[in-house]
Amino acid sequence: MTIYISQGRYTREAIQGMVNNPEDRTEAVRALCESAGARLIAHYVTLGEYDFLTIIEADGPATNMLAALFAVAATGGVTDMKTTMAMSSRDARPAMEKAQSMMKGFRPAGQRS
């Protein structure tokens, strides 16, 4: 399973809307995740550099999550989104094994073979 950790800032208009009409956005975020074939683990309102932090688990193609992120960004209520993809060390092992064979024909920049 791949974990996606997204952070972002709400626009002034979005914050004003949340103050005027307070709501828990967790269910809306959960529904969006499910439409992307993913599972919402947690959705937090945060203090500091970002206004929210969302943790999502997905097993499908990364393009599904990209589509969900595009949908959020397209609403105009969120800015400065940052998403980190994370996976367990066990799930990363196949990529490490594949890297072994890929390294054989690859040379670092500026070095001759």
C-alpha positions in Angstrom: 0.0 0.0 0.0 1.2 3.5 -0.8 0.6 6.4 1.7 0.0 9.9 0.5 0.5 12.7 2.9 -1.0 16.0 1.6 -0.7 19.4 3.1 -1.9 22.7 1.9 -3.3 26.1 2.7 -6.8 27.4 2.5 -7.5 30.6 0.5 -8.8 33.6 2.4 -12.2 33.0 0.8 -12.3 29.3 1.9 -11.4 30.3 5.5 -14.1 33.0 5.5 -16.6 30.4 4.2 -15.6 27.9 7.0 -16.0 30.7 9.6 -19.4 31.7 8.2 -20.5 28.1 7.8 -18.5 25.9 10.1 -18.3 22.2 9.0 -16.2 19.1 9.5 -14.6 18.5 6.1 -13.6 14.9 6.9 -16.6 13.2 5.2 -16.1 15.3 2.0 -12.4 14.4 1.9 -13.3 10.7 2.6 -15.8 10.7 -0.3 -13.2 12.2 -2.6 -10.6 9.5 -1.5 -13.1 6.7 -2.1 -13.9 8.0 -5.6 -10.1 7.7 -6.3 -10.1 4.1 -5.0 -8.3 5.2 -1.8 -8.9 5.1 1.9 -8.8 8.2 4.2 -6.7 7.5 7.2 -6.8 10.9 8.8 -7.7 14.5 8.0 -6.3 17.3 10.4 -6.6 21.0 10.6 -3.1 22.2 11.5 -1.4 25.3 12.8 1.8 26.6 11.3 3.0 26.6 7.7 0.0 24.6 6.4 -3.7 24.7 7.3 -4.4 21.0 6.8 -2.7 17.6 6.7 -4.4 14.6 5.1 -3.1 11.0 5.2 -4.5 8.6 2.5 -3.8 5.0 1.8 -4.1 3.8 -1.8 -3.3 0.6 -3.7 -4.2 1.7 -7.2 -2.2 3.7 -9.8 -0.7 7.0 -8.7 -2.8 8.7 -11.5 -5.9 8.0 -9.4 -4.5 10.1 -6.5 -3.2 12.7 -9.0 -6.8 13.1 -10.3 -8.1 13.6 -6.8 -5.4 16.2 -6.1 -6.2 18.0 -9.4 -9.9 18.1 -8.3 -9.0 19.7 -5.0 -6.7 22.2 -6.6 -9.3 23.1 -9.3 -11.9 24.2 -6.7 -9.7 27.2 -5.9 -10.2 26.9 -2.2 -6.7 25.4 -1.6 -3.3 26.7 -2.4 0.3 25.6 -2.0 -0.5 21.9 -1.9 2.4 19.5 -1.2 2.0 15.7 -1.4 4.5 13.2 -0.2 4.3 9.6 -1.3 5.5 7.1 1.3 5.6 3.3 1.4 6.9 0.7 3.8 10.4 -0.5 3.5 9.0 -3.9 2.6 7.0 -2.5 -0.3 10.0 -0.5 -1.5 12.2 -3.6 -1.6 11.2 -4.7 -5.2 12.3 -1.2 -6.4 15.6 -1.7 -4.7 16.1 -5.0 -6.4 15.2 -3.6 -9.8 17.7 -0.8 -9.2 20.5 -3.4 -8.9 20.0 -4.4 -12.6 19.4 -0.9 -13.8 22.7 0.4 -12.3 24.8 -2.0 -14.5 24.4 0.1 -17.6 24.2 3.5 -16.0 27.2 5.8 -15.4 27.2 9.0 -13.2 27.2 12.4 -15.0 30.7 13.6 -15.8 32.3 10.2 -15.6 33.4 8.1 -18.6 32.9 4.4 -18.6 
